Amino acid sequence: MSAETWTWIMVGITFALYFGIAIWARAGSTKEFYVAGGGVSPLANGMATAADWMSAASFISMAGLISFSGYDGSVYLMGWTGGYVLLALLLAPYLRKFGKFTVPDFIGDRYYSNTARTVAVFCALVVSFTYVAGQMRGVGIVFSQFLKVDITVGVIIGMSVVLVFALLGGMKGITYTQVAQYCILIFAFMVPAIFISLQMTGNIIPQVGMGGTLADGTYLLDKLDALHVELGFQEYTSGSKSTWDVFAITLALMAGTAGLPHVIVRFFTVPKVKDARKSAGLALFFIAILYTTAPAVATFARTNLIETVQAKEYKEMPQWFSNWEGTGLIAWADKNNNGLIEYVQGNALDGKKPVFTGKQGPSGERLISNASDSPNELYVDRDIMVLANPEIANLPNWVIALVAAGSLAAALSTAAGLLLVISTSISHDLLKKQLMPNISDKTELLAARISIFVAILIAGLFGIYPPGFVAAVVALAFGLAAASFFPAIVLGIFDKRMNKEGAIAGMVVGISLMLFYMVRYKTGLIGIMDPLPSTEWWFGTSPEGFGTVAMFVNVTISVIVSRLTPEPPKEVQEIVENIRIPSGVGEAIEH
């Protein structure tokens, strides 16, 4: 069977599974809608957390990032994995004991202020919409390539699927759907990695194969380093970022991961605090399976890509090359008119994406109008490295279909979690806690479902008509979370002197500073001016790492303002003391 037929079969089976779970796990109360009734087992919650946390960025983009940046890509492995450890140790058990299942709810009650709650709602919406827009666009791209439908149609299909299991089941439906999605995405990620490791190095374990030898006896990484040097790239195993920027990006990703609201809420779906700790440990294990494999996938894909395209005639390219040209994720401009693909150091394009003219060149290539003066003739989007990897390695069609189903599972699972955060921020933290405190449970549940419906429509519009800045800032959602939520949560747990004035001032300044830096240095001011170059970065800090600077500013302002204003009420300070004492300590002392 063709890859397209296999894809329709696998995607159809997985979607039917998601719909079946959604119908089985219908939510009948706000507690089931918000936190799945609080009765999820640690094992199921660990899988659901892993799926919630590993988005399309983890499944599709991370290996691509590592593939193109080599050693420098390790910041994403360290930051995202370390951030989860930070979340499990510093935040999850204490937030679970505090008993508030949304970040704005925790901040509103801890800082005894609806103003603080409103600021937190704003931050949650900014972070979540920034993140979810990329997920929906990813769904559209996958559908467009693998199922041969328009990107707009793909986004609409993805919206419809998320709508069913999020609208019916809320967190209950999302949780059990995410368990299935984790199984699908991890299987889809590991199978091609194992196939290619065996194919290239004879080793069934990809992590070991990455450091293994090829058929000619040379080490894989040595060969890749040699290929890079020959083509004018920096050695794959060496880095170019400054020590400070590596530190800043890693810490921003760590703190941002720990502050992501859609991950934090998962620890309220289990019955007890100790279950939150268990599910955190299990989720880390499930996440590590993919994260330790990603560098191997990046190495295999990079080597195969260079050997497939470099100095080869366009007409000799396999079918996958022309297929992916249609998505705009790969393009070739024959700048020296020799009919050979010259893949060397430099930007192939003037601009971030190829602009096709609709005409063909003498070699049959799709002509582009924005080729640069650089000698490099090949444009390759980093997302192609995972999605096209099975085709580049000439794996069976069912493996290609499996990757499509896995990438959709990764994007949809995270999109569902983020949309639920948006929904609960509006229905619970704005309506129930502030605007309509006497609202009934039934009416609040209706408001939550209306909110998630509206949120899905907005997210879908971002996917169909992405503003120029959305694609550039999706990865910076972590910086936004680090600059806003993380200090307020950590200080709220460990500094009983922290008051509402300090927390509000810190969050407002932190997220404002991060938004300014993102717009000015990553995307420019839309339609007014271009983004400033890296030579203008403050303290040599990239936009991806600036969340660390904004976070430090947040902490400094929070502490100073809190010390210059009245201390929190005694009852709030007692709550802070209490949540740091492990459950059951009092009973143990009495016995």
C-alpha positions as a Python dict, from the first residue, in 0.01 Angstrom:
ca = {
    (1, 'M'): (0, 0, 0),
    (2, 'S'): (107, 359, -57),
    (3, 'A'): (222, 585, 226),
    (4, 'E'): (-94, 796, 182),
    (5, 'T'): (-323, 493, 221),
    (6, 'W'): (-130, 375, 528),
    (7, 'T'): (-155, 726, 673),
    (8, 'W'): (-531, 743, 627),
    (9, 'I'): (-565, 404, 798),
    (10, 'M'): (-343, 488, 1097),
    (11, 'V'): (-478, 838, 1146),
    (12, 'G'): (-834, 705, 1115),
    (13, 'I'): (-773, 435, 1379),
    (14, 'T'): (-609, 678, 1624),
    (15, 'F'): (-882, 940, 1579),
    (16, 'A'): (-1152, 677, 1634),
    (17, 'L'): (-971, 582, 1955),
    (18, 'Y'): (-967, 946, 2071),
    (19, 'F'): (-1339, 986, 1999),
    (20, 'G'): (-1422, 662, 2181),
    (21, 'I'): (-1231, 771, 2490),
    (22, 'A'): (-1399, 1113, 2483),
    (23, 'I'): (-1746, 955, 2482),
    (24, 'W'): (-1649, 708, 2757),
    (25, 'A'): (-1494, 980, 2977),
    (26, 'R'): (-1766, 1245, 2957),
    (27, 'A'): (-1738, 1504, 3235),
    (28, 'G'): (-2048, 1554, 3447),
    (29, 'S'): (-1915, 1812, 3696),
    (30, 'T'): (-1671, 2103, 3709),
    (31, 'K'): (-1430, 1888, 3914),
    (32, 'E'): (-1425, 1624, 3640),
    (33, 'F'): (-1394, 1895, 3375),
    (34, 'Y'): (-1108, 2080, 3548),
    (35, 'V'): (-910, 1802, 3723),
    (36, 'A'): (-1063, 1472, 3599),
    (37, 'G'): (-1237, 1422, 3935),
    (38, 'G'): (-900, 1397, 4113),
    (39, 'G'): (-897, 1017, 4079),
    (40, 'V'): (-641, 945, 3805),
    (41, 'S'): (-374, 685, 3890),
    (42, 'P'): (-6, 796, 3906),
    (43, 'L'): (81, 572, 3608),
    (44, 'A'): (-194, 714, 3385),
    (45, 'N'): (-119, 1066, 3502),
    (46, 'G'): (251, 1016, 3431),
    (47, 'M'): (176, 915, 3071),
    (48, 'A'): (-77, 1195, 3030),
    (49, 'T'): (169, 1450, 3170),
    (50, 'A'): (440, 1329, 2932),
    (51, 'A'): (202, 1362, 2634),
    (52, 'D'): (79, 1701, 2756),
    (53, 'W'): (434, 1826, 2793),
    (54, 'M'): (585, 1677, 2475),
    (55, 'S'): (429, 1893, 2208),
    (56, 'A'): (485, 1911, 1836),
    (57, 'A'): (797, 2110, 1930),
    (58, 'S'): (939, 1805, 2111),
    (59, 'F'): (828, 1548, 1854),
    (60, 'I'): (891, 1739, 1532),
    (61, 'S'): (1118, 2036, 1600),
    (62, 'M'): (1363, 1941, 1874),
    (63, 'A'): (1554, 1678, 1676),
    (64, 'G'): (1553, 1924, 1385),
    (65, 'L'): (1700, 2196, 1608),
    (66, 'I'): (1974, 1961, 1724),
    (67, 'S'): (2031, 1838, 1370),
    (68, 'F'): (2111, 2188, 1246),
    (69, 'S'): (2280, 2335, 1555),
    (70, 'G'): (2469, 2024, 1670),
    (71, 'Y'): (2626, 2069, 2012),
    (72, 'D'): (2445, 2400, 2064),
    (73, 'G'): (2114, 2212, 2049),
    (74, 'S'): (2194, 2052, 2383),
    (75, 'V'): (2045, 2360, 2552),
    (76, 'Y'): (1697, 2231, 2459),
    (77, 'L'): (1765, 1888, 2605),
    (78, 'M'): (1906, 2035, 2928),
    (79, 'G'): (1647, 2310, 2957),
    (80, 'W'): (1330, 2115, 2890),
    (81, 'T'): (1433, 1804, 3084),
    (82, 'G'): (1584, 2004, 3371),
    (83, 'G'): (1272, 2217, 3382),
    (84, 'Y'): (1059, 1914, 3441),
    (85, 'V'): (1284, 1810, 3732),
    (86, 'L'): (1250, 2162, 3870),
    (87, 'L'): (872, 2139, 3842),
    (88, 'A'): (859, 1800, 4013),
    (89, 'L'): (1082, 1902, 4305),
    (90, 'L'): (1008, 2270, 4363),
    (91, 'L'): (647, 2322, 4264),
    (92, 'A'): (421, 2021, 4207),
    (93, 'P'): (390, 1879, 4563),
    (94, 'Y'): (343, 2221, 4722),
    (95, 'L'): (88, 2341, 4469),
    (96, 'R'): (-97, 2011, 4506),
    (97, 'K'): (-111, 2055, 4883),
    (98, 'F'): (-224, 2417, 4846),
    (99, 'G'): (-527, 2274, 4664),
    (100, 'K'): (-570, 2520, 4378),
    (101, 'F'): (-583, 2358, 4037),
    (102, 'T'): (-501, 2658, 3818),
    (103, 'V'): (-202, 2890, 3840),
    (104, 'P'): (-419, 3207, 3848),
    (105, 'D'): (-623, 3048, 4130),
    (106, 'F'): (-306, 2980, 4331),
    (107, 'I'): (-173, 3332, 4270),
    (108, 'G'): (-510, 3493, 4347),
    (109, 'D'): (-549, 3312, 4682),
    (110, 'R'): (-180, 3314, 4784),
    (111, 'Y'): (-157, 3688, 4719),
    (112, 'Y'): (-510, 3756, 4850),
    (113, 'S'): (-587, 3976, 4549),
    (114, 'N'): (-817, 3961, 4250),
    (115, 'T'): (-584, 4202, 4075),
    (116, 'A'): (-304, 3945, 4106),
    (117, 'R'): (-546, 3680, 3980),
    (118, 'T'): (-636, 3894, 3677),
    (119, 'V'): (-270, 3959, 3592),
    (120, 'A'): (-207, 3583, 3617),
    (121, 'V'): (-505, 3514, 3386),
    (122, 'F'): (-359, 3756, 3131),
    (123, 'C'): (-18, 3587, 3154),
    (124, 'A'): (-178, 3241, 3118),
    (125, 'L'): (-367, 3350, 2806),
    (126, 'V'): (-56, 3506, 2647),
    (127, 'V'): (159, 3199, 2715),
    (128, 'S'): (-109, 2948, 2612),
    (129, 'F'): (-222, 3118, 2291),
    (130, 'T'): (141, 3174, 2187),
    (131, 'Y'): (211, 2806, 2238),
    (132, 'V'): (-110, 2660, 2096),
    (133, 'A'): (-94, 2856, 1769),
    (134, 'G'): (214, 2660, 1669),
    (135, 'Q'): (48, 2330, 1756),
    (136, 'M'): (-247, 2399, 1528),
    (137, 'R'): (-21, 2510, 1244),
    (138, 'G'): (181, 2191, 1289),
    (139, 'V'): (-138, 1985, 1260),
    (140, 'G'): (-220, 2164, 935),
    (141, 'I'): (126, 2097, 789),
    (142, 'V'): (116, 1727, 878),
    (143, 'F'): (-229, 1683, 723),
    (144, 'S'): (-125, 1881, 418),
    (145, 'Q'): (180, 1666, 347),
    (146, 'F'): (71, 1318, 449),
    (147, 'L'): (-300, 1325, 363),
    (148, 'K'): (-273, 1559, 64),
    (149, 'V'): (-530, 1810, 183),
    (150, 'D'): (-505, 2189, 206),
    (151, 'I'): (-339, 2326, 522),
    (152, 'T'): (-662, 2509, 610),
    (153, 'V'): (-859, 2184, 585),
    (154, 'G'): (-596, 2013, 800),
    (155, 'V'): (-625, 2277, 1073),
    (156, 'I'): (-1006, 2249, 1068),
    (157, 'I'): (-985, 1869, 1104),
    (158, 'G'): (-745, 1910, 1396),
    (159, 'M'): (-975, 2168, 1558),
    (160, 'S'): (-1270, 1930, 1525),
    (161, 'V'): (-1085, 1640, 1687),
    (162, 'V'): (-964, 1849, 1982),
    (163, 'L'): (-1311, 2000, 2016),
    (164, 'V'): (-1474, 1659, 2061),
    (165, 'F'): (-1257, 1517, 2338),
    (166, 'A'): (-1196, 1851, 2512),
    (167, 'L'): (-1556, 1974, 2498),
    (168, 'L'): (-1711, 1644, 2607),
    (169, 'G'): (-1464, 1527, 2866),
    (170, 'G'): (-1268, 1833, 2980),
    (171, 'M'): (-965, 1724, 3180),
    (172, 'K'): (-1114, 1377, 3230),
    (173, 'G'): (-1148, 1314, 2857),
    (174, 'I'): (-816, 1486, 2781),
    (175, 'T'): (-629, 1280, 3044),
    (176, 'Y'): (-727, 939, 2913),
    (177, 'T'): (-692, 1053, 2552),
    (178, 'Q'): (-340, 1171, 2634),
    (179, 'V'): (-253, 828, 2774),
    (180, 'A'): (-336, 682, 2432),
    (181, 'Q'): (-156, 968, 2258),
    (182, 'Y'): (161, 908, 2459),
    (183, 'C'): (168, 542, 2358),
    (184, 'I'): (119, 638, 1993),
    (185, 'L'): (373, 921, 1982),
    (186, 'I'): (652, 733, 2164),
    (187, 'F'): (604, 425, 1943),
    (188, 'A'): (604, 649, 1635),
    (189, 'F'): (925, 822, 1746),
    (190, 'M'): (1116, 508, 1847),
    (191, 'V'): (1033, 271, 1558),
    (192, 'P'): (1204, 474, 1281),
    (193, 'A'): (1492, 558, 1518),
    (194, 'I'): (1553, 186, 1580),
    (195, 'F'): (1520, 104, 1208),
    (196, 'I'): (1771, 371, 1104),
    (197, 'S'): (2014, 285, 1385),
    (198, 'L'): (2016, -76, 1265),
    (199, 'Q'): (2047, 36, 904),
    (200, 'M'): (2343, 269, 965),
    (201, 'T'): (2535, 115, 1258),
    (202, 'G'): (2389, -232, 1314),
    (203, 'N'): (2288, -134, 1669),
    (204, 'I'): (1926, -171, 1780),
    (205, 'I'): (1959, 98, 2051),
    (206, 'P'): (1961, 444, 1885),
    (207, 'Q'): (2141, 612, 2176),
    (208, 'V'): (2428, 363, 2139),
    (209, 'G'): (2413, 369, 1760),
    (210, 'M'): (2475, 745, 1761),
    (211, 'G'): (2821, 677, 1907),
    (212, 'G'): (2876, 364, 1701),
    (213, 'T'): (3067, 287, 1383),
    (214, 'L'): (2947, 268, 1024),
    (215, 'A'): (3006, -20, 782),
    (216, 'D'): (3343, 127, 676),
    (217, 'G'): (3464, 132, 1037),
    (218, 'T'): (3449, 511, 1089),
    (219, 'Y'): (3262, 655, 1384),
    (220, 'L'): (2931, 813, 1284),
    (221, 'L'): (2999, 1141, 1465),
    (222, 'D'): (3351, 1163, 1317),
    (223, 'K'): (3204, 1120, 969),
    (224, 'L'): (2941, 1387, 1033),
    (225, 'D'): (3207, 1626, 1165),
    (226, 'A'): (3412, 1566, 850),
    (227, 'L'): (3110, 1627, 625),
    (228, 'H'): (3036, 1953, 806),
    (229, 'V'): (3392, 2080, 775),
    (230, 'E'): (3404, 1983, 406),
    (231, 'L'): (3088, 2185, 337),
    (232, 'G'): (3199, 2487, 539),
    (233, 'F'): (2976, 2426, 841),
    (234, 'Q'): (3103, 2427, 1197),
    (235, 'E'): (3186, 2081, 1336),
    (236, 'Y'): (2869, 1907, 1450),
    (237, 'T'): (3014, 1822, 1791),
    (238, 'S'): (3141, 2175, 1871),
    (239, 'G'): (2943, 2478, 1988),
    (240, 'S'): (2935, 2844, 1888),
    (241, 'K'): (2715, 3002, 2154),
    (242, 'S'): (2871, 3198, 2439),
    (243, 'T'): (2874, 3036, 2783),
    (244, 'W'): (2639, 3306, 2911),
    (245, 'D'): (2384, 3254, 2632),
    (246, 'V'): (2391, 2876, 2681),
    (247, 'F'): (2325, 2932, 3053),
    (248, 'A'): (2051, 3190, 2984),
    (249, 'I'): (1865, 2975, 2731),
    (250, 'T'): (1890, 2664, 2949),
    (251, 'L'): (1763, 2845, 3260),
    (252, 'A'): (1485, 3019, 3067),
    (253, 'L'): (1366, 2684, 2930),
    (254, 'M'): (1392, 2524, 3275),
    (255, 'A'): (1202, 2798, 3455),
    (256, 'G'): (954, 2831, 3169),
    (257, 'T'): (882, 2458, 3170),
    (258, 'A'): (826, 2467, 3545),
    (259, 'G'): (589, 2761, 3502),
    (260, 'L'): (378, 2628, 3214),
    (261, 'P'): (20, 2628, 3345),
    (262, 'H'): (-104, 2332, 3137),
    (263, 'V'): (160, 2105, 3295),
    (264, 'I'): (111, 2226, 3653),
    (265, 'V'): (-262, 2148, 3649),
    (266, 'R'): (-188, 1780, 3580),
    (267, 'F'): (-75, 1729, 3942),
    (268, 'F'): (-426, 1801, 4069),
    (269, 'T'): (-576, 1506, 3884),
    (270, 'V'): (-436, 1245, 4128),
    (271, 'P'): (-593, 1162, 4467),
    (272, 'K'): (-301, 1244, 4703),
    (273, 'V'): (15, 1455, 4731),
    (274, 'K'): (232, 1142, 4726),
    (275, 'D'): (57, 1037, 4404),
    (276, 'A'): (161, 1374, 4255),
    (277, 'R'): (523, 1291, 4339),
    (278, 'K'): (493, 942, 4189),
    (279, 'S'): (333, 1067, 3869),
    (280, 'A'): (604, 1333, 3839),
    (281, 'G'): (875, 1065, 3856),
    (282, 'L'): (695, 839, 3609),
    (283, 'A'): (640, 1128, 3368),
    (284, 'L'): (1012, 1210, 3380),
    (285, 'F'): (1089, 850, 3284),
    (286, 'F'): (840, 856, 2996),
    (287, 'I'): (976, 1191, 2874),
    (288, 'A'): (1337, 1070, 2896),
    (289, 'I'): (1266, 791, 2647),
    (290, 'L'): (1205, 1046, 2373),
    (291, 'Y'): (1457, 1304, 2492),
    (292, 'T'): (1750, 1064, 2504),
    (293, 'T'): (1658, 939, 2155),
    (294, 'A'): (1623, 1282, 1991),
    (295, 'P'): (2002, 1346, 1956),
    (296, 'A'): (2040, 1010, 1782),
    (297, 'V'): (1752, 1087, 1542),
    (298, 'A'): (1911, 1427, 1471),
    (299, 'T'): (2249, 1270, 1394),
    (300, 'F'): (2105, 997, 1169),
    (301, 'A'): (1884, 1243, 980),
    (302, 'R'): (2160, 1500, 929),
    (303, 'T'): (2401, 1240, 790),
    (304, 'N'): (2141, 1087, 558),
    (305, 'L'): (2027, 1428, 432),
    (306, 'I'): (2380, 1548, 342),
    (307, 'E'): (2470, 1221, 172),
    (308, 'T'): (2142, 1218, -23),
    (309, 'V'): (2150, 1572, -164),
    (310, 'Q'): (2504, 1709, -168),
    (311, 'A'): (2650, 1752, -519),
    (312, 'K'): (2374, 1536, -672),
    (313, 'E'): (2170, 1624, -978),
    (314, 'Y'): (1819, 1746, -905),
    (315, 'K'): (1670, 1494, -1148),
    (316, 'E'): (1836, 1215, -943),
    (317, 'M'): (1658, 1317, -625),
    (318, 'P'): (1416, 1057, -479),
    (319, 'Q'): (1043, 1122, -478),
    (320, 'W'): (1037, 1250, -120),
    (321, 'F'): (1237, 1558, -224),
    (322, 'S'): (979, 1689, -470),
    (323, 'N'): (696, 1589, -234),
    (324, 'W'): (836, 1805, 45),
    (325, 'E'): (910, 2092, -193),
    (326, 'G'): (535, 2130, -222),
    (327, 'T'): (509, 2213, 150),
    (328, 'G'): (774, 2485, 130),
    (329, 'L'): (989, 2304, 386),
    (330, 'I'): (1266, 2238, 133),
    (331, 'A'): (1371, 2431, -179),
    (332, 'W'): (1657, 2441, -428),
    (333, 'A'): (1787, 2730, -640),
    (334, 'D'): (2041, 2643, -909),
    (335, 'K'): (2252, 2956, -863),
    (336, 'N'): (2549, 2843, -1075),
    (337, 'N'): (2334, 2667, -1340),
    (338, 'N'): (2525, 2338, -1322),
    (339, 'G'): (2223, 2123, -1233),
    (340, 'L'): (2387, 2005, -908),
    (341, 'I'): (2258, 2071, -557),
    (342, 'E'): (2529, 2264, -372),
    (343, 'Y'): (2456, 2241, 1),
    (344, 'V'): (2713, 2453, 187),
    (345, 'Q'): (2732, 2706, 469),
    (346, 'G'): (2512, 3015, 422),
    (347, 'N'): (2151, 3127, 382),
    (348, 'A'): (1999, 3001, 60),
    (349, 'L'): (1717, 3257, 71),
    (350, 'D'): (1654, 3624, 130),
    (351, 'G'): (1379, 3568, 386),
    (352, 'K'): (1268, 3288, 614),
    (353, 'K'): (1061, 3085, 366),
    (354, 'P'): (1092, 3015, -7),
    (355, 'V'): (871, 3216, -243),
    (356, 'F'): (785, 2991, -537),
    (357, 'T'): (717, 3150, -876),
    (358, 'G'): (498, 2868, -1004),
    (359, 'K'): (746, 2797, -1283),
    (360, 'Q'): (1002, 2523, -1334),
    (361, 'G'): (1372, 2557, -1413),
    (362, 'P'): (1573, 2362, -1672),
    (363, 'S'): (1636, 2077, -1427),
    (364, 'G'): (1268, 2053, -1336),
    (365, 'E'): (1308, 2234, -1002),
    (366, 'R'): (1046, 2472, -862),
    (367, 'L'): (1184, 2821, -923),
    (368, 'I'): (1199, 3061, -629),
    (369, 'S'): (1212, 3440, -649),
    (370, 'N'): (1393, 3511, -322),
    (371, 'A'): (1725, 3328, -365),
    (372, 'S'): (2015, 3499, -184),
    (373, 'D'): (2367, 3576, -307),
    (374, 'S'): (2509, 3303, -82),
    (375, 'P'): (2670, 3003, -257),
    (376, 'N'): (2437, 2775, -62),
    (377, 'E'): (2160, 2653, -294),
    (378, 'L'): (1951, 2438, -60),
    (379, 'Y'): (1695, 2558, 192),
    (380, 'V'): (1591, 2299, 450),
    (381, 'D'): (1339, 2369, 726),
    (382, 'R'): (1439, 2204, 1054),
    (383, 'D'): (1094, 2042, 1088),
    (384, 'I'): (1165, 1821, 788),
    (385, 'M'): (1428, 1624, 978),
    (386, 'V'): (1180, 1414, 1176),
    (387, 'L'): (881, 1417, 942),
    (388, 'A'): (1076, 1323, 628),
    (389, 'N'): (1338, 1111, 808),
    (390, 'P'): (1170, 773, 727),
    (391, 'E'): (1141, 870, 360),
    (392, 'I'): (1503, 991, 343),
    (393, 'A'): (1613, 658, 495),
    (394, 'N'): (1384, 467, 253),
    (395, 'L'): (1187, 297, 532),
    (396, 'P'): (857, 111, 468),
    (397, 'N'): (542, 314, 399),
    (398, 'W'): (376, 204, 723),
    (399, 'V'): (662, 366, 918),
    (400, 'I'): (605, 692, 730),
    (401, 'A'): (235, 672, 827),
    (402, 'L'): (325, 596, 1187),
    (403, 'V'): (534, 915, 1211),
    (404, 'A'): (239, 1115, 1077),
    (405, 'A'): (5, 967, 1340),
    (406, 'G'): (265, 1028, 1613),
    (407, 'S'): (323, 1390, 1518),
    (408, 'L'): (-52, 1453, 1521),
    (409, 'A'): (-79, 1286, 1863),
    (410, 'A'): (197, 1513, 1999),
    (411, 'A'): (41, 1832, 1860),
    (412, 'L'): (-318, 1748, 1958),
    (413, 'S'): (-233, 1634, 2313),
    (414, 'T'): (-57, 1960, 2399),
    (415, 'A'): (-316, 2171, 2217),
    (416, 'A'): (-590, 2010, 2427),
    (417, 'G'): (-407, 2081, 2754),
    (418, 'L'): (-340, 2442, 2658),
    (419, 'L'): (-697, 2502, 2546),
    (420, 'L'): (-823, 2368, 2877),
    (421, 'V'): (-599, 2619, 3059),
    (422, 'I'): (-749, 2898, 2850),
    (423, 'S'): (-1099, 2771, 2924),
    (424, 'T'): (-1050, 2739, 3300),
    (425, 'S'): (-876, 3078, 3320),
    (426, 'I'): (-1190, 3238, 3180),
    (427, 'S'): (-1469, 3027, 3334),
    (428, 'H'): (-1314, 2963, 3677),
    (429, 'D'): (-1065, 3241, 3746),
    (430, 'L'): (-1254, 3529, 3585),
    (431, 'L'): (-1623, 3432, 3606),
    (432, 'K'): (-1646, 3214, 3918),
    (433, 'K'): (-1382, 3387, 4127),
    (434, 'Q'): (-1448, 3747, 4028),
    (435, 'L'): (-1733, 3848, 3800),
    (436, 'M'): (-2005, 3594, 3897),
    (437, 'P'): (-1913, 3438, 4235),
    (438, 'N'): (-2263, 3290, 4286),
    (439, 'I'): (-2264, 3102, 3957),
    (440, 'S'): (-2390, 2742, 3987),
    (441, 'D'): (-2176, 2438, 3914),
    (442, 'K'): (-2387, 2360, 3606),
    (443, 'T'): (-2359, 2715, 3469),
    (444, 'E'): (-1983, 2724, 3533),
    (445, 'L'): (-1944, 2397, 3340),
    (446, 'L'): (-2143, 2546, 3052),
    (447, 'A'): (-1923, 2858, 3060),
    (448, 'A'): (-1612, 2636, 3054),
    (449, 'R'): (-1739, 2452, 2746),
    (450, 'I'): (-1829, 2777, 2568),
    (451, 'S'): (-1484, 2916, 2656),
    (452, 'I'): (-1303, 2614, 2517),
    (453, 'F'): (-1514, 2630, 2199),
    (454, 'V'): (-1421, 2997, 2147),
    (455, 'A'): (-1056, 2925, 2235),
    (456, 'I'): (-1038, 2647, 1974),
    (457, 'L'): (-1183, 2879, 1708),
    (458, 'I'): (-923, 3147, 1787),
    (459, 'A'): (-640, 2891, 1793),
    (460, 'G'): (-760, 2756, 1460),
    (461, 'L'): (-760, 3103, 1308),
    (462, 'F'): (-399, 3147, 1425),
    (463, 'G'): (-319, 2818, 1253),
    (464, 'I'): (-495, 2911, 927),
    (465, 'Y'): (-389, 3277, 918),
    (466, 'P'): (-73, 3287, 1128),
    (467, 'P'): (33, 3646, 1208),
    (468, 'G'): (391, 3714, 1109),
    (469, 'F'): (502, 3707, 1470),
    (470, 'V'): (339, 3380, 1582),
    (471, 'A'): (574, 3138, 1408),
    (472, 'A'): (875, 3326, 1543),
    (473, 'V'): (767, 3334, 1907),
    (474, 'V'): (618, 2987, 1968),
    (475, 'A'): (945, 2864, 2119),
    (476, 'L'): (952, 3179, 2332),
    (477, 'A'): (639, 3077, 2524),
    (478, 'F'): (885, 2928, 2773),
    (479, 'G'): (1053, 3265, 2818),
    (480, 'L'): (714, 3425, 2879),
    (481, 'A'): (629, 3167, 3147),
    (482, 'A'): (972, 3210, 3310),
    (483, 'A'): (939, 3588, 3314),
    (484, 'S'): (588, 3592, 3460),
    (485, 'F'): (471, 3282, 3649),
    (486, 'F'): (782, 3112, 3781),
    (487, 'P'): (899, 3383, 4027),
    (488, 'A'): (546, 3442, 4159),
    (489, 'I'): (494, 3071, 4221),
    (490, 'V'): (834, 2996, 4377),
    (491, 'L'): (834, 3308, 4598),
    (492, 'G'): (474, 3234, 4691),
    (493, 'I'): (581, 2893, 4821),
    (494, 'F'): (916, 2971, 4983),
    (495, 'D'): (894, 3338, 5091),
    (496, 'K'): (611, 3400, 5336),
    (497, 'R'): (698, 3772, 5338),
    (498, 'M'): (611, 3802, 4968),
    (499, 'N'): (295, 4009, 4934),
    (500, 'K'): (47, 4103, 4664),
    (501, 'E'): (217, 4431, 4574),
    (502, 'G'): (548, 4257, 4509),
    (503, 'A'): (398, 3972, 4308),
    (504, 'I'): (184, 4200, 4088),
    (505, 'A'): (471, 4440, 4019),
    (506, 'G'): (708, 4153, 3938),
    (507, 'M'): (467, 3977, 3699),
    (508, 'V'): (372, 4296, 3515),
    (509, 'V'): (732, 4410, 3468),
    (510, 'G'): (860, 4059, 3385),
    (511, 'I'): (611, 3974, 3111),
    (512, 'S'): (618, 4329, 2968),
    (513, 'L'): (998, 4320, 2942),
    (514, 'M'): (992, 3977, 2777),
    (515, 'L'): (722, 4079, 2528),
    (516, 'F'): (916, 4393, 2436),
    (517, 'Y'): (1240, 4202, 2380),
    (518, 'M'): (1065, 3933, 2174),
    (519, 'V'): (899, 4185, 1946),
    (520, 'R'): (1202, 4409, 1911),
    (521, 'Y'): (1473, 4149, 1862),
    (522, 'K'): (1289, 3849, 1718),
    (523, 'T'): (1006, 3981, 1506),
    (524, 'G'): (1049, 4357, 1477),
    (525, 'L'): (750, 4588, 1526),
    (526, 'I'): (501, 4435, 1287),
    (527, 'G'): (497, 4634, 963),
    (528, 'I'): (700, 4919, 1115),
    (529, 'M'): (1059, 4800, 1146),
    (530, 'D'): (1272, 4489, 1112),
    (531, 'P'): (1405, 4293, 1411),
    (532, 'L'): (1740, 4415, 1540),
    (533, 'P'): (2047, 4196, 1469),
    (534, 'S'): (2227, 3981, 1726),
    (535, 'T'): (2497, 4247, 1764),
    (536, 'E'): (2233, 4459, 1941),
    (537, 'W'): (2129, 4194, 2197),
    (538, 'W'): (2136, 4311, 2558),
    (539, 'F'): (2428, 4153, 2746),
    (540, 'G'): (2475, 3922, 2445),
    (541, 'T'): (2151, 3742, 2534),
    (542, 'S'): (1946, 3584, 2255),
    (543, 'P'): (1565, 3625, 2259),
    (544, 'E'): (1537, 3254, 2350),
    (545, 'G'): (1747, 3319, 2661),
    (546, 'F'): (1608, 3658, 2759),
    (547, 'G'): (1344, 3496, 2977),
    (548, 'T'): (1627, 3446, 3230),
    (549, 'V'): (1702, 3820, 3241),
    (550, 'A'): (1333, 3909, 3267),
    (551, 'M'): (1292, 3648, 3541),
    (552, 'F'): (1578, 3797, 3746),
    (553, 'V'): (1423, 4143, 3704),
    (554, 'N'): (1087, 4001, 3817),
    (555, 'V'): (1241, 3845, 4130),
    (556, 'T'): (1436, 4163, 4216),
    (557, 'I'): (1134, 4392, 4181),
    (558, 'S'): (908, 4146, 4365),
    (559, 'V'): (1141, 4123, 4665),
    (560, 'I'): (1214, 4497, 4684),
    (561, 'V'): (849, 4603, 4650),
    (562, 'S'): (733, 4342, 4902),
    (563, 'R'): (983, 4469, 5159),
    (564, 'L'): (870, 4829, 5112),
    (565, 'T'): (501, 4748, 5154),
    (566, 'P'): (294, 4583, 5431),
    (567, 'E'): (354, 4213, 5498),
    (568, 'P'): (84, 3958, 5407),
    (569, 'P'): (-192, 3875, 5657),
    (570, 'K'): (-97, 3625, 5929),
    (571, 'E'): (-335, 3361, 5796),
    (572, 'V'): (-165, 3373, 5454),
    (573, 'Q'): (178, 3335, 5615),
    (574, 'E'): (48, 3036, 5811),
    (575, 'I'): (-77, 2875, 5488),
    (576, 'V'): (267, 2921, 5333),
    (577, 'E'): (428, 2756, 5636),
    (578, 'N'): (179, 2469, 5624),
    (579, 'I'): (218, 2380, 5255),
    (580, 'R'): (593, 2325, 5307),
    (581, 'I'): (531, 2057, 5572),
    (582, 'P'): (491, 1709, 5417),
    (583, 'S'): (151, 1546, 5469),
    (584, 'G'): (136, 1308, 5764),
    (585, 'V'): (424, 1462, 5962),
    (586, 'G'): (203, 1563, 6254),
    (587, 'E'): (53, 1217, 6286),
    (588, 'A'): (397, 1054, 6275),
    (589, 'I'): (525, 1277, 6556),
    (590, 'E'): (226, 1200, 6776),
    (591, 'H'): (286, 827, 6740),
}
